[in-house]
Amino acid sequence: MSIRLAVGILLIALGLWVVSGRALYTSKKEVLRIGDLKAAVDEEHALPKWIGVVAVLAGGAVLFTAGRRGA
């Protein structure tokens, strides 16, 4: 298995994972500050779906070029 083939498959798999809505990241938001007293909330956000679409397309392009080079 060539490295290009592995990278293409990995990009497609990660892209599908993002598109499915399972790729999350957490951010901390300060909601209250009175003097030295602080209150913060952790918020979970999903990665934008367009990032997954770009990864799937890039993975397809890598697989396409890997197939053409092998032929």
KAVEN-V448467 format. One record per pair of residues at least 6 apart in sequence whose C-alpha atoms are under 8 Angstrom apart, sorted by sequence separation. I is the first residue (numbers start at 1). J is the second residue. D is the distance in whole Angstrom. If there is no record, write none. Layout:
i=I j=J d=D
i=I j=J d=D
This chain:
i=17 j=23 d=7
i=32 j=38 d=6
i=33 j=39 d=6
i=31 j=38 d=8
i=32 j=39 d=5
i=30 j=38 d=7
i=31 j=39 d=6
i=32 j=40 d=7
i=30 j=39 d=6
i=31 j=40 d=5
i=30 j=40 d=4
i=31 j=41 d=7
i=29 j=40 d=5
i=30 j=41 d=6
i=28 j=40 d=6
i=29 j=41 d=5
i=28 j=41 d=6
i=29 j=42 d=6
i=28 j=42 d=4
i=29 j=43 d=7
i=27 j=42 d=6
i=28 j=43 d=6
i=26 j=42 d=6
i=27 j=43 d=5
i=26 j=43 d=6
i=27 j=44 d=6
i=26 j=44 d=4
i=27 j=45 d=8
i=25 j=44 d=6
i=26 j=45 d=6
i=24 j=44 d=6
i=25 j=45 d=5
i=24 j=45 d=5
i=25 j=46 d=6
i=24 j=46 d=4
i=25 j=47 d=7
i=23 j=46 d=6
i=24 j=47 d=6
i=22 j=46 d=7
i=23 j=47 d=6
i=21 j=46 d=6
i=21 j=47 d=7
i=21 j=49 d=7
i=18 j=47 d=7
i=19 j=48 d=8
i=18 j=48 d=8
i=19 j=49 d=5
i=18 j=49 d=6
i=19 j=50 d=8
i=19 j=51 d=8
i=18 j=51 d=7
i=19 j=52 d=5
i=18 j=52 d=5
i=19 j=53 d=7
i=17 j=52 d=7
i=15 j=51 d=7
i=16 j=52 d=6
i=15 j=52 d=4
i=16 j=53 d=8
i=14 j=52 d=7
i=15 j=53 d=6
i=15 j=54 d=7
i=15 j=55 d=5
i=16 j=56 d=7
i=14 j=55 d=7
i=15 j=56 d=5
i=14 j=56 d=8
i=12 j=55 d=6
i=13 j=56 d=8
i=11 j=55 d=5
i=12 j=56 d=4
i=11 j=56 d=6
i=12 j=57 d=8
i=12 j=58 d=8
i=11 j=58 d=7
i=12 j=59 d=5
i=11 j=59 d=5
i=12 j=60 d=7
i=10 j=59 d=7
i=8 j=58 d=7
i=9 j=59 d=6
i=8 j=59 d=4
i=7 j=59 d=7
i=8 j=60 d=6
i=8 j=61 d=8
i=8 j=62 d=5
i=9 j=63 d=7
i=7 j=62 d=7
i=8 j=63 d=5
i=5 j=62 d=7
i=4 j=62 d=6
i=5 j=63 d=6
i=4 j=63 d=7
i=5 j=66 d=6
i=4 j=66 d=6
